[in-house]
Amino acid sequence: MRPLNTLVERFIPSALVFAIILTFVVALLALILTDAGPVTVVEEWGMGLAGLLEFITQMALILLLGYILANTRPVHKLLVRLARVPKTAIQAYLFVFVVAALASLITWGLGLVAGALLAREVAYEFRRRNQLVHFPMLVASAFSGFVVWHMGYSASGPLLAATPDSFVADQLGEPLAITESIFSTWNLLAAAATIGAVCLALYLIAPRNQRAIVPLTVDAREKEVEIEQDVVTPADRVDASRIPTLAIGLLLVGYLVIHFAGGGTLTLDIVNWSFLTLIMLLVRNPFELIALTKKAASNVGEILLQFPLYAGILGIMAGTGLITVISEGFVAISNQHTFALFAFFSAGLVNLFVPSGGGQIAVQAPILLEAAEALGTDPAVAIMAVAYGDQWTNMIQPFWALPLLAIAGLKMRDILGYTTITLIASGLVFSATLLLVSL
């Protein structure tokens, strides 16, 4: 682990610089591997910058709402209680990972935020008890839980495929039910196997040498939101009342009931409204919600800044045909039994350049679904292969680690050595799963 950590510390730049470097790398690849010229590459990049604005808003809301939900008083109290559960350092690493993984299966935004907050609470609890625990590995364990997000409730690829009138549904002739993708027996078993494999890997690499342990040296926890506004005027009394947030929460409950009762399906928007509903029901009043939102906004800013750059990269790859070159290269060397495995590898590679599950589905699904039909492969397997590849290489792609690292006060190089091991362990499970379901 030490040589890998040393390499990462010396040569891995910040996530923003990483996105900038990738922009020029992808532009160069487009010039070399496609017929596009410099002017075309720049045009496609510029037009692509705004190409994911709706998706950016959805992703920002998931992160914002996940942060707010994790910091509401009931959820925060739950995290504090959970932090007291592990009694040894090994238990702490595994416990934080499992909780973050389960939260990520509910929604990736909650998994990232709750995982980071739990890691801090556990580190503080160990510090209070005068026990040593390696804080960077606690945070790495929390981020490792993100490796299963695309197998759960907020999986953007399968949800898009299940949405009527989406381009995936149009290509297939009908929506792909989530019972065939994220709620299929084989995917649920794969999620459980992945959690088990990563637990074993984290157990094996956990630092046992006390001299190698870097503890939490200060109390970095966030204090519970204090409502300091003076309640003087009638307007202040309304802002301090439980009624407004409760009323909108109940209205949202009514909408969700009507939506699902009428045959509505899960979409990214419905996932967001589900968590907005919980927030409205859990906060004490508008004063508290405003204060939580201000705190959450600081963790969304860097993602909002970088996502247009990744949208520009996606624009180059889609507009010049580079994404087709990459995907078809994998398809050309596969057959009915190996197609899903190579689709998984291609998605993992593309995710390094475009860390967006929905974005990847948008550009890879048409190619991979057409190839799957020609090879006689189940389209659900093709969709999940892309989902697996997307979540897999997130472990070495710094983009989605940003909110977690901001909360923990660490850099990507502090955890990358550990998350690389998660990449290896989970990759073995994903590969084996896709090979088995393709038999």
HELIX and SHEET records of a PDB file:
HELIX    1   1 ARG A    2  PHE A   11  1                                  10    
HELIX    2   2 ALA A   15  LEU A   33  1                                  19    
HELIX    3   3 PRO A   38  GLY A   48  1                                  11    
HELIX    4   4 LEU A   53  ASN A   71  1                                  19    
HELIX    5   5 ARG A   73  ALA A   83  1                                  11    
HELIX    6   6 ALA A   89  ILE A  106  1                                  18    
HELIX    7   7 TRP A  108  ARG A  128  1                                  21    
HELIX    8   8 PHE A  135  SER A  144  1                                  10    
HELIX    9   9 GLY A  145  MET A  151  5                                   7    
HELIX   10  10 SER A  156  ALA A  161  1                                   6    
HELIX   11  11 PHE A  167  LEU A  172  1                                   6    
HELIX   12  12 THR A  185  ILE A  205  1                                  21    
HELIX   13  13 GLN A  210  ALA A  212  5                                   3    
HELIX   14  14 PRO A  234  ASP A  239  1                                   6    
HELIX   15  15 ILE A  243  ALA A  261  1                                  19    
HELIX   16  16 LEU A  268  LEU A  282  1                                  15    
HELIX   17  17 PRO A  286  THR A  320  1                                  35    
HELIX   18  18 LEU A  322  ALA A  332  1                                  11    
HELIX   19  19 PHE A  339  PHE A  353  1                                  15    
HELIX   20  20 GLY A  357  LEU A  375  1                                  19    
HELIX   21  21 PRO A  379  TRP A  392  1                                  14    
HELIX   22  22 THR A  393  MET A  395  5                                   3    
HELIX   23  23 PHE A  399  ALA A  401  5                                   3    
HELIX   24  24 LEU A  402  ALA A  408  1                                   7    
HELIX   25  25 MET A  412  VAL A  437  1                                  26    
END                                                                             
